[in-house]
């Protein structure tokens, strides 16, 4: 039980660090490129900025899912990487179909990956709302 909690905690820390790095890179690029885009009269700068930021953050979320999938694969929780990736995606998004589940000795990790997904989706939502707010303020 404690080993599962340790593994899950390490994976959560890794994925949060990855997400925060992606957000930091997004902030730096928005600060650098947003003023130029907003000044261009023919471009739809808010659409470009928000689409780019959203796709960038989705890339980070995908990477987090892959981190969990590889961990499940290394732990031998699933027979194939595809099963590990499928479970990771379904659990991370809290969809939880239940057609593929973790073996009993690893089942505590299913709650931890779901909590991890909730935290990262919330972090991304906060970042995108703040980005939208700033873009709209600069557009006025």
DSSP file (Angstrom, degrees, kcal/mol; ACC not computed):
  #  RESIDUE AA STRUCTURE BP1 BP2  ACC     N-H-->O    O-->H-N    N-H-->O    O-->H-N    TCO  KAPPA ALPHA  PHI   PSI    X-CA   Y-CA   Z-CA
    1    1 A X     >        0   0    0      0, 0.0     4,-2.0     0, 0.0     5,-0.2   0.000 360.0 360.0 360.0 -48.3    0.0    0.0    0.0
    2    2 A X  H  >  +     0   0    0      1,-0.2     4,-2.4     2,-0.2     5,-0.1   0.838 360.0  55.2 -69.0 -31.4    2.7    2.5    1.0
    3    3 A X  H  > S+     0   0    0      2,-0.2     4,-2.9     1,-0.2    -1,-0.2   0.900 107.2  50.5 -66.4 -39.4    4.7    1.6   -2.1
    4    4 A X  H  > S+     0   0    0      2,-0.2     4,-3.0     1,-0.2     5,-0.2   0.925 111.2  48.1 -61.7 -44.4    1.7    2.4   -4.3
    5    5 A X  H  X S+     0   0    0     -4,-2.0     4,-2.4     2,-0.2    -2,-0.2   0.894 112.6  49.2 -64.3 -39.5    1.3    5.8   -2.6
    6    6 A X  H  X S+     0   0    0     -4,-2.4     4,-2.4     2,-0.2    -2,-0.2   0.956 113.2  45.7 -63.1 -50.4    5.0    6.5   -3.0
    7    7 A X  H  X S+     0   0    0     -4,-2.9     4,-2.5     1,-0.2    -2,-0.2   0.934 114.8  48.1 -58.7 -48.0    4.9    5.6   -6.7
    8    8 A X  H  X S+     0   0    0     -4,-3.0     4,-2.5     1,-0.2    -1,-0.2   0.892 111.2  50.6 -60.9 -40.8    1.8    7.6   -7.3
    9    9 A X  H  X S+     0   0    0     -4,-2.4     4,-2.4    -5,-0.2    -1,-0.2   0.901 110.4  49.1 -65.1 -41.3    3.1   10.6   -5.4
   10   10 A X  H  X S+     0   0    0     -4,-2.4     4,-2.6     2,-0.2    -2,-0.2   0.928 112.3  48.4 -63.2 -44.7    6.4   10.6   -7.4
   11   11 A X  H  X S+     0   0    0     -4,-2.5     4,-2.5     2,-0.2    -2,-0.2   0.894 110.7  50.9 -64.0 -39.8    4.4   10.4  -10.7
   12   12 A X  H  X S+     0   0    0     -4,-2.5     4,-2.4     2,-0.2     5,-0.2   0.934 111.1  48.7 -62.5 -45.3    2.1   13.2   -9.6
   13   13 A X  H  X S+     0   0    0     -4,-2.4     4,-2.4     1,-0.2    -2,-0.2   0.921 111.5  49.8 -60.2 -44.5    5.2   15.4   -8.8
   14   14 A X  H  X S+     0   0    0     -4,-2.6     4,-2.4     1,-0.2    -2,-0.2   0.935 112.9  45.7 -60.3 -47.2    6.8   14.5  -12.2
   15   15 A X  H  X S+     0   0    0     -4,-2.5     4,-2.4     1,-0.2    -1,-0.2   0.851 111.9  51.3 -69.8 -32.9    3.6   15.4  -14.1
   16   16 A X  H  X S+     0   0    0     -4,-2.4     4,-2.8    -5,-0.2     5,-0.2   0.922 110.2  49.6 -67.3 -42.3    3.1   18.6  -12.2
   17   17 A X  H  X S+     0   0    0     -4,-2.4     4,-2.3    -5,-0.2    -2,-0.2   0.926 111.5  49.2 -60.9 -44.3    6.6   19.7  -12.9
   18   18 A X  H  X S+     0   0    0     -4,-2.4     4,-2.3     1,-0.2    -2,-0.2   0.938 112.6  47.8 -58.6 -47.3    6.2   18.9  -16.6
   19   19 A X  H  X S+     0   0    0     -4,-2.4     4,-2.4     1,-0.2    -2,-0.2   0.909 111.2  49.7 -62.7 -43.1    3.0   20.9  -16.7
   20   20 A X  H  X S+     0   0    0     -4,-2.8     4,-2.6     2,-0.2    -1,-0.2   0.879 109.6  51.9 -65.7 -37.6    4.5   23.9  -14.9
   21   21 A X  H  X S+     0   0    0     -4,-2.3     4,-2.4    -5,-0.2    -1,-0.2   0.926 110.4  48.6 -62.6 -43.8    7.4   23.9  -17.3
   22   22 A X  H  X S+     0   0    0     -4,-2.3     4,-2.3     1,-0.2    -2,-0.2   0.900 112.0  49.1 -62.7 -40.3    5.0   23.9  -20.2
   23   23 A X  H  X S+     0   0    0     -4,-2.4     4,-2.7     2,-0.2    -2,-0.2   0.908 109.9  51.6 -65.8 -41.1    3.1   26.8  -18.7
   24   24 A X  H  X S+     0   0    0     -4,-2.6     4,-2.4     2,-0.2    -2,-0.2   0.921 110.7  47.9 -61.5 -43.7    6.3   28.7  -18.0
   25   25 A X  H  X S+     0   0    0     -4,-2.4     4,-2.4     1,-0.2    -1,-0.2   0.907 111.5  51.0 -62.8 -41.4    7.3   28.3  -21.7
   26   26 A X  H  X S+     0   0    0     -4,-2.3     4,-2.7     1,-0.2    -2,-0.2   0.916 109.7  50.0 -62.1 -42.9    3.8   29.4  -22.8
   27   27 A X  H  X S+     0   0    0     -4,-2.7     4,-2.6     2,-0.2     5,-0.2   0.926 110.7  49.2 -62.4 -44.6    4.0   32.5  -20.6
   28   28 A X  H  X S+     0   0    0     -4,-2.4     4,-1.8     1,-0.2    -1,-0.2   0.921 114.2  45.4 -61.0 -44.0    7.4   33.5  -22.0
   29   29 A X  H  X S+     0   0    0     -4,-2.4     4,-3.1     2,-0.2     5,-0.4   0.874 111.8  51.6 -69.6 -36.4    6.2   33.0  -25.5
   30   30 A X  H  X S+     0   0    0     -4,-2.7     4,-2.2     2,-0.2     5,-0.4   0.926 110.6  48.6 -64.6 -43.3    3.0   34.9  -24.9
   31   31 A X  H  < S+     0   0    0     -4,-2.6     4,-0.4    -5,-0.2    -1,-0.2   0.884 117.8  42.5 -61.6 -37.2    4.9   37.8  -23.4
   32   32 A X  H  < S+     0   0    0     -4,-1.8     4,-0.3    -5,-0.2    -2,-0.2   0.919 128.2  23.7 -76.2 -45.2    7.2   37.8  -26.4
   33   33 A X  H  X S+     0   0    0     -4,-3.1     4,-2.3    -5,-0.1     5,-0.2   0.723 103.1  76.5-100.4 -23.9    4.8   37.3  -29.3
   34   34 A X  H  X S+     0   0    0     -4,-2.2     4,-3.2    -5,-0.4     5,-0.3   0.910  92.8  52.8 -59.9 -45.7    1.4   38.5  -28.1
   35   35 A X  H  > S+     0   0    0     -4,-0.4     4,-1.5    -5,-0.4    -1,-0.2   0.904 111.5  47.2 -59.0 -39.0    2.1   42.2  -28.4
   36   36 A X  H  > S+     0   0    0     -4,-0.3     4,-0.8     2,-0.2    -1,-0.2   0.923 115.3  45.6 -65.6 -44.0    3.2   41.8  -32.0
   37   37 A X  H >< S+     0   0    0     -4,-2.3     3,-0.8     1,-0.2     8,-0.3   0.910 111.3  51.8 -66.1 -41.8    0.2   39.7  -32.9
   38   38 A X  H 3< S+     0   0    0     -4,-3.2    -1,-0.2     1,-0.2    -2,-0.2   0.813 107.2  54.2 -65.9 -28.9   -2.2   42.0  -31.1
   39   39 A X  H 3< S+     0   0    0     -4,-1.5     2,-0.6    -5,-0.3    -1,-0.2   0.676  85.9  95.2 -78.3 -17.6   -0.8   45.0  -33.1
   40   40 A X    X<  -     0   0    0     -3,-0.8     3,-0.5    -4,-0.8     5,-0.3  -0.653  64.1-157.4 -79.3 118.0   -1.4   43.3  -36.4
   41   41 A X  T 3  S+     0   0    0     -2,-0.6    -1,-0.2     1,-0.2    -4,-0.0   0.762  85.4  48.4 -70.3 -25.8   -4.8   44.5  -37.7
   42   42 A X  T 3  S+     0   0    0      2,-0.1     2,-0.3     3,-0.0    -1,-0.2   0.637  94.7  84.4 -93.2 -13.2   -5.5   41.6  -40.1
   43   43 A X  S <  S-     0   0    0     -3,-0.5     2,-1.4    -6,-0.2     3,-0.2  -0.624  76.4-131.7 -89.2 148.0   -4.8   38.7  -37.7
   44   44 A X     >  +     0   0    0     -2,-0.3     4,-2.2     1,-0.2     3,-0.5  -0.656  35.2 178.1 -92.3  76.6   -7.3   37.3  -35.3
   45   45 A X  H  > S+     0   0    0     -2,-1.4     4,-3.1    -5,-0.3     5,-0.3   0.855  70.5  53.9 -56.0 -45.5   -4.8   37.5  -32.5
   46   46 A X  H  > S+     0   0    0      1,-0.2     4,-2.5     2,-0.2     5,-0.3   0.912 111.3  47.0 -58.4 -40.0   -7.0   36.2  -29.6
   47   47 A X  H  > S+     0   0    0     -3,-0.5     4,-2.3     2,-0.2     5,-0.3   0.930 114.8  46.0 -65.8 -45.0   -7.9   33.1  -31.6
   48   48 A X  H  X S+     0   0    0     -4,-2.2     4,-2.3     2,-0.2     5,-0.2   0.931 115.2  46.5 -63.3 -46.4   -4.3   32.4  -32.6
   49   49 A X  H  X S+     0   0    0     -4,-3.1     4,-2.5    -5,-0.2    -2,-0.2   0.927 116.3  42.8 -64.9 -46.2   -3.0   33.0  -29.0
   50   50 A X  H  X S+     0   0    0     -4,-2.5     4,-2.5    -5,-0.3    -1,-0.2   0.880 114.6  50.0 -71.1 -37.1   -5.6   30.9  -27.3
   51   51 A X  H  X S+     0   0    0     -4,-2.3     4,-2.5    -5,-0.3     5,-0.2   0.936 113.5  46.1 -64.5 -45.8   -5.5   28.1  -29.8
   52   52 A X  H  X S+     0   0    0     -4,-2.3     4,-2.3    -5,-0.3    -2,-0.2   0.930 114.2  47.6 -62.7 -46.1   -1.8   27.9  -29.6
   53   53 A X  H  X S+     0   0    0     -4,-2.5     4,-2.4    -5,-0.2    -1,-0.2   0.908 112.7  49.6 -62.5 -42.1   -1.8   28.0  -25.8
   54   54 A X  H  X S+     0   0    0     -4,-2.5     4,-2.3     2,-0.2    -2,-0.2   0.925 112.3  46.4 -64.7 -45.2   -4.5   25.3  -25.6
   55   55 A X  H  X S+     0   0    0     -4,-2.5     4,-1.7     2,-0.2    -1,-0.2   0.878 111.7  52.5 -65.1 -37.2   -2.7   22.9  -28.0
   56   56 A X  H  X S+     0   0    0     -4,-2.3     4,-1.6    -5,-0.2    -2,-0.2   0.931 111.6  45.4 -62.8 -46.1    0.6   23.5  -26.2
   57   57 A X  H  X S+     0   0    0     -4,-2.4     4,-2.2     1,-0.2    -2,-0.2   0.849 109.1  56.0 -67.9 -34.2   -1.1   22.6  -22.8
   58   58 A X  H  X S+     0   0    0     -4,-2.3     4,-2.4     2,-0.2    -1,-0.2   0.858 103.7  55.2 -64.4 -34.9   -2.8   19.6  -24.4
   59   59 A X  H  X S+     0   0    0     -4,-1.7     4,-2.1     2,-0.2    -1,-0.2   0.912 107.7  48.9 -62.0 -42.6    0.7   18.4  -25.5
   60   60 A X  H  X S+     0   0    0     -4,-1.6     4,-2.1     2,-0.2    -2,-0.2   0.900 110.4  50.4 -65.1 -40.6    1.8   18.6  -21.8
   61   61 A X  H  X S+     0   0    0     -4,-2.2     4,-2.1     2,-0.2    -2,-0.2   0.902 109.2  51.7 -63.7 -40.0   -1.3   16.7  -20.7
   62   62 A X  H  X S+     0   0    0     -4,-2.4     4,-2.1     1,-0.2    -1,-0.2   0.897 108.1  51.7 -62.3 -40.1   -0.6   14.0  -23.3
   63   63 A X  H  X S+     0   0    0     -4,-2.1     4,-2.3     2,-0.2    -1,-0.2   0.898 107.3  52.8 -63.7 -39.9    3.0   13.7  -22.0
   64   64 A X  H  X S+     0   0    0     -4,-2.1     4,-2.1     2,-0.2    -2,-0.2   0.905 108.1  50.8 -61.8 -41.5    1.6   13.3  -18.5
   65   65 A X  H  X S+     0   0    0     -4,-2.1     4,-2.5     1,-0.2    -1,-0.2   0.904 109.8  50.3 -62.7 -41.0   -0.6   10.4  -19.7
   66   66 A X  H  X S+     0   0    0     -4,-2.1     4,-2.8     2,-0.2     5,-0.2   0.878 106.3  55.6 -64.9 -37.5    2.4    8.8  -21.3
   67   67 A X  H  X S+     0   0    0     -4,-2.3     4,-2.0     1,-0.2    -2,-0.2   0.947 111.3  43.8 -58.9 -48.1    4.4    9.1  -18.1
   68   68 A X  H  X S+     0   0    0     -4,-2.1     4,-2.8     2,-0.2     5,-0.2   0.914 112.5  52.9 -63.0 -42.8    1.7    7.2  -16.2
   69   69 A X  H  X S+     0   0    0     -4,-2.5     4,-2.4     1,-0.2    -2,-0.2   0.919 109.9  47.5 -61.2 -43.8    1.4    4.6  -19.0
   70   70 A X  H  X S+     0   0    0     -4,-2.8     4,-2.8     2,-0.2    -1,-0.2   0.884 110.8  52.4 -65.9 -36.6    5.1    3.9  -19.0
   71   71 A X  H  X S+     0   0    0     -4,-2.0     4,-2.3    -5,-0.2    -2,-0.2   0.940 110.4  47.4 -63.2 -45.6    5.0    3.6  -15.2
   72   72 A X  H  X>S+     0   0    0     -4,-2.8     5,-2.3     1,-0.2     4,-0.6   0.893 112.6  50.5 -60.8 -39.1    2.2    1.1  -15.5
   73   73 A X  H ><5S+     0   0    0     -4,-2.4     3,-0.9    -5,-0.2    -2,-0.2   0.927 110.9  47.6 -64.9 -45.1    4.1   -0.8  -18.1
   74   74 A X  H 3<5S+     0   0    0     -4,-2.8    -2,-0.2     1,-0.3    -1,-0.2   0.842 109.8  53.5 -64.8 -33.8    7.3   -0.9  -16.0
   75   75 A X  H 3<5S-     0   0    0     -4,-2.3    -1,-0.3    -5,-0.2    -2,-0.2   0.616 111.5-123.1 -75.4 -11.7    5.3   -2.1  -13.0
   76   76 A X  T <<5 +     0   0    0     -3,-0.9    -3,-0.2    -4,-0.6    -2,-0.1   0.746  67.7 138.6  75.4  23.6    3.9   -4.9  -15.1
   77   77 A X      < +     0   0    0     -5,-2.3    26,-0.3    -6,-0.2     2,-0.3   0.755  67.6  32.5 -72.7 -24.3    0.3   -3.8  -14.4
   78   78 A X  S    S-     0   0    0     -6,-0.6    -2,-0.1    -5,-0.1    24,-0.0  -0.921  73.9-129.7-132.3 157.3   -0.8   -4.4  -18.0
   79   79 A X  S    S+     0   0    0     -2,-0.3     2,-0.3     1,-0.1    -1,-0.1   0.826  91.4  28.0 -74.4 -32.6    0.2   -6.9  -20.7
   80   80 A X  S  > S-     0   0    0      1,-0.1     4,-1.8    -4,-0.0     5,-0.1  -0.890  73.0-123.3-130.4 158.7    0.8   -4.2  -23.4
   81   81 A X  H  > S+     0   0    0     -2,-0.3     4,-2.9     1,-0.2     5,-0.2   0.846 113.3  60.1 -64.6 -34.2    1.8   -0.6  -23.6
   82   82 A X  H  > S+     0   0    0      2,-0.2     4,-2.7     1,-0.2    -1,-0.2   0.918 105.4  46.7 -62.0 -42.9   -1.5    0.0  -25.5
   83   83 A X  H  > S+     0   0    0      2,-0.2     4,-2.8     1,-0.2     5,-0.2   0.913 113.1  49.6 -64.0 -42.1   -3.5   -1.2  -22.5
   84   84 A X  H  X S+     0   0    0     -4,-1.8     4,-2.3     2,-0.2    -2,-0.2   0.904 113.5  45.9 -63.4 -41.6   -1.4    0.9  -20.1
   85   85 A X  H  X S+     0   0    0     -4,-2.9     4,-2.5     2,-0.2    -2,-0.2   0.915 112.9  49.9 -68.1 -43.4   -1.9    4.0  -22.3
   86   86 A X  H  X S+     0   0    0     -4,-2.7     4,-2.5    -5,-0.2     5,-0.2   0.945 113.4  45.4 -60.3 -49.1   -5.6    3.4  -22.7
   87   87 A X  H  X S+     0   0    0     -4,-2.8     4,-3.0     1,-0.2     5,-0.3   0.918 112.2  52.3 -61.5 -42.4   -6.1    3.0  -19.0
   88   88 A X  H  X S+     0   0    0     -4,-2.3     4,-2.7    -5,-0.2     5,-0.2   0.915 111.7  45.7 -60.6 -43.5   -4.0    6.0  -18.3
   89   89 A X  H  X S+     0   0    0     -4,-2.5     4,-1.7     2,-0.2     6,-0.3   0.922 115.7  45.4 -66.3 -44.3   -6.0    8.2  -20.6
   90   90 A X  H  <>S+     0   0    0     -4,-2.5     6,-1.7    -5,-0.2     5,-1.4   0.897 119.1  41.3 -68.1 -40.6   -9.4    7.0  -19.3
   91   91 A X  H ><5S+     0   0    0     -4,-3.0     3,-1.4    -5,-0.2    -2,-0.2   0.898 111.8  55.1 -74.2 -40.5   -8.3    7.3  -15.7
   92   92 A X  H 3<5S+     0   0    0     -4,-2.7    -2,-0.2    -5,-0.3    -1,-0.2   0.856 111.0  44.8 -61.4 -37.0   -6.5   10.6  -16.1
   93   93 A X  T 3<5S-     0   0    0     -4,-1.7    -1,-0.3    -5,-0.2    -2,-0.2   0.418 111.1-125.0 -86.4   1.7   -9.6   12.2  -17.7
   94   94 A X  T < 5S+     0   0    0     -3,-1.4    -3,-0.2    -5,-0.1    -2,-0.1   0.638  76.9 124.1  60.4  19.0  -11.7   10.6  -14.9
   95   95 A X      < -     0   0    0     -5,-1.4    -4,-0.2    -6,-0.3    -5,-0.1   0.944  43.7-176.0 -69.1 -48.7  -13.9    9.0  -17.5
   96   96 A X        -     0   0    0     -6,-1.7    -5,-0.1    -9,-0.2    -9,-0.1   0.936  14.0-177.8  56.0  63.8  -13.3    5.6  -16.1
   97   97 A X        -     0   0    0      1,-0.1    -1,-0.1   -10,-0.1     4,-0.1   0.887  27.4-142.5 -57.5 -39.9  -15.0    3.2  -18.4
   98   98 A X  S    S+     0   0    0      2,-0.4     3,-0.1   -11,-0.1    -1,-0.1   0.437  71.0 111.9  89.4  -0.3  -14.0    0.2  -16.3
   99   99 A X  S    S+     0   0    0      1,-0.2     2,-0.4   -12,-0.0   -12,-0.0   0.788  84.6  35.2 -76.7 -25.7  -13.4   -2.1  -19.2
  100  100 A X  S    S+     0   0    0    -14,-0.1    -2,-0.4   -13,-0.0     2,-0.3  -0.994  81.0 173.1-125.6 123.7   -9.6   -2.1  -18.4
  101  101 A X        -     0   0    0     -2,-0.4     2,-0.2    -3,-0.1     3,-0.1  -0.867  33.7-100.6-129.1 161.9   -8.7   -1.9  -14.7
  102  102 A X        -     0   0    0     -2,-0.3     5,-0.1     1,-0.1   -24,-0.1  -0.486  45.4-100.4 -75.9 148.7   -5.5   -2.2  -12.7
  103  103 A X    >>  -     0   0    0    -26,-0.3     3,-2.3    -2,-0.2     4,-0.6  -0.308  41.2-102.3 -62.2 157.5   -4.7   -5.4  -10.9
  104  104 A X  G >4 S+     0   0    0      1,-0.3     3,-1.0     2,-0.2     4,-0.3   0.832 119.8  61.0 -54.6 -37.2   -5.6   -5.4   -7.2
  105  105 A X  G 34 S+     0   0    0      1,-0.2    -1,-0.3     2,-0.1  -101,-0.1   0.618 116.6  31.8 -70.0  -9.4   -2.0   -4.8   -6.1
  106  106 A X  G X4 S+     0   0    0     -3,-2.3     3,-1.8   -29,-0.1     4,-0.4   0.291  83.4 110.6-123.4   6.9   -1.9   -1.5   -8.0
  107  107 A X  T XX  +     0   0    0     -3,-1.0     3,-1.2    -4,-0.6     4,-0.7   0.727  66.9  68.2 -65.9 -22.7   -5.5   -0.3   -7.7
  108  108 A X  H 3> S+     0   0    0     -4,-0.3     4,-1.3     1,-0.2     3,-0.5   0.811  91.2  65.3 -62.2 -27.1   -4.7    2.6   -5.4
  109  109 A X  H <> S+     0   0    0     -3,-1.8     4,-2.6     1,-0.2    -1,-0.2   0.763  87.8  68.0 -66.8 -23.7   -2.9    4.2   -8.3
  110  110 A X  H <> S+     0   0    0     -3,-1.2     4,-1.6    -4,-0.4    -1,-0.2   0.905 102.8  44.2 -65.0 -39.1   -6.2    4.5  -10.2
  111  111 A X  H  X S+     0   0    0     -4,-0.7     4,-2.3    -3,-0.5    -1,-0.2   0.858 112.6  53.0 -69.6 -34.7   -7.4    7.1   -7.7
  112  112 A X  H  X S+     0   0    0     -4,-1.3     4,-2.2     2,-0.2    -2,-0.2   0.890 108.4  48.4 -69.8 -39.0   -4.1    8.9   -7.8
  113  113 A X  H  X S+     0   0    0     -4,-2.6     4,-2.4     2,-0.2    -1,-0.2   0.886 111.7  50.9 -68.3 -36.5   -4.0    9.2  -11.6
  114  114 A X  H  X S+     0   0    0     -4,-1.6     4,-2.3    -5,-0.2    -2,-0.2   0.927 111.1  47.6 -64.6 -44.0   -7.6   10.6  -11.5
  115  115 A X  H  X S+     0   0    0     -4,-2.3     4,-2.3     1,-0.2    -2,-0.2   0.892 110.5  53.4 -62.6 -38.9   -6.6   13.1   -8.9
  116  116 A X  H  X S+     0   0    0     -4,-2.2     4,-2.5     1,-0.2     5,-0.2   0.919 108.3  49.4 -61.3 -44.8   -3.6   14.0  -10.9
  117  117 A X  H  X S+     0   0    0     -4,-2.4     4,-2.8     1,-0.2     5,-0.3   0.916 109.9  51.1 -61.2 -43.6   -5.7   14.6  -14.0
  118  118 A X  H  X S+     0   0    0     -4,-2.3     4,-2.2     1,-0.2    -2,-0.2   0.923 111.5  47.7 -59.7 -44.5   -8.1   16.8  -12.0
  119  119 A X  H  X S+     0   0    0     -4,-2.3     4,-2.4     2,-0.2    -2,-0.2   0.929 114.6  44.9 -63.1 -45.7   -5.3   19.0  -10.7
  120  120 A X  H  X S+     0   0    0     -4,-2.5     4,-2.4     2,-0.2    -2,-0.2   0.882 112.6  50.0 -71.0 -37.2   -3.6   19.4  -14.1
  121  121 A X  H  X S+     0   0    0     -4,-2.8     4,-2.5    -5,-0.2    -1,-0.2   0.905 112.5  49.2 -64.7 -39.0   -6.9   20.2  -15.9
  122  122 A X  H  X S+     0   0    0     -4,-2.2     4,-2.5    -5,-0.3    -2,-0.2   0.911 110.3  50.0 -64.2 -42.6   -7.7   22.7  -13.2
  123  123 A X  H  X S+     0   0    0     -4,-2.4     4,-2.2     2,-0.2    -2,-0.2   0.917 112.7  47.0 -61.5 -44.6   -4.2   24.3  -13.5
  124  124 A X  H  X S+     0   0    0     -4,-2.4     4,-2.7     2,-0.2     5,-0.2   0.900 110.5  52.3 -64.9 -40.9   -4.6   24.5  -17.3
  125  125 A X  H  X S+     0   0    0     -4,-2.5     4,-2.5     2,-0.2     5,-0.2   0.930 109.6  49.1 -61.1 -45.3   -8.1   26.0  -17.0
  126  126 A X  H  X S+     0   0    0     -4,-2.5     4,-2.3     1,-0.2    -1,-0.2   0.916 112.4  48.5 -60.4 -43.4   -6.8   28.7  -14.7
  127  127 A X  H  X S+     0   0    0     -4,-2.2     4,-2.5     1,-0.2    -2,-0.2   0.923 112.5  47.5 -63.7 -44.1   -3.9   29.5  -17.0
  128  128 A X  H  X S+     0   0    0     -4,-2.7     4,-2.8     2,-0.2    -2,-0.2   0.877 111.4  50.6 -67.4 -37.1   -6.2   29.7  -20.1
  129  129 A X  H  X S+     0   0    0     -4,-2.5     4,-2.5    -5,-0.2    -1,-0.2   0.926 112.5  46.8 -65.4 -43.2   -8.7   31.9  -18.3
  130  130 A X  H  X S+     0   0    0     -4,-2.3     4,-2.3    -5,-0.2    -2,-0.2   0.902 112.7  50.1 -63.8 -40.6   -6.0   34.2  -17.2
  131  131 A X  H  X S+     0   0    0     -4,-2.5     4,-2.6     2,-0.2    -2,-0.2   0.936 111.5  47.9 -62.8 -46.8   -4.6   34.3  -20.7
  132  132 A X  H  X S+     0   0    0     -4,-2.8     4,-2.7     1,-0.2     5,-0.2   0.917 110.8  52.1 -59.9 -44.1   -8.0   35.0  -22.2
  133  133 A X  H  X S+     0   0    0     -4,-2.5     4,-2.2     1,-0.2    -1,-0.2   0.922 112.4  44.4 -59.0 -45.5   -8.5   37.8  -19.6
  134  134 A X  H  X S+     0   0    0     -4,-2.3     4,-2.3     2,-0.2    -1,-0.2   0.888 113.0  50.9 -69.1 -38.4   -5.2   39.4  -20.5
  135  135 A X  H  X S+     0   0    0     -4,-2.6     4,-1.4     2,-0.2    -2,-0.2   0.928 112.0  47.3 -64.1 -43.8   -5.7   39.1  -24.2
  136  136 A X  H  X S+     0   0    0     -4,-2.7     4,-0.9    -5,-0.2    -2,-0.2   0.890 111.5  50.9 -66.6 -38.3   -9.1   40.7  -24.0
  137  137 A X  H >< S+     0   0    0     -4,-2.2     3,-0.5    -5,-0.2    -1,-0.2   0.902 112.1  46.6 -64.2 -40.4   -7.8   43.5  -21.8
  138  138 A X  H 3< S+     0   0    0     -4,-2.3    -1,-0.2     1,-0.2    -2,-0.2   0.736 107.4  58.9 -74.1 -20.9   -5.0   44.2  -24.3
  139  139 A X  H 3<        0   0    0     -4,-1.4    -1,-0.2     1,-0.2    -2,-0.2   0.705 360.0 360.0 -78.5 -21.7   -7.5   44.1  -27.2
  140  140 A X    <<        0   0    0     -4,-0.9    -1,-0.2    -3,-0.5    -2,-0.1   0.477 360.0 360.0 -74.9 360.0   -9.6   46.9  -25.7
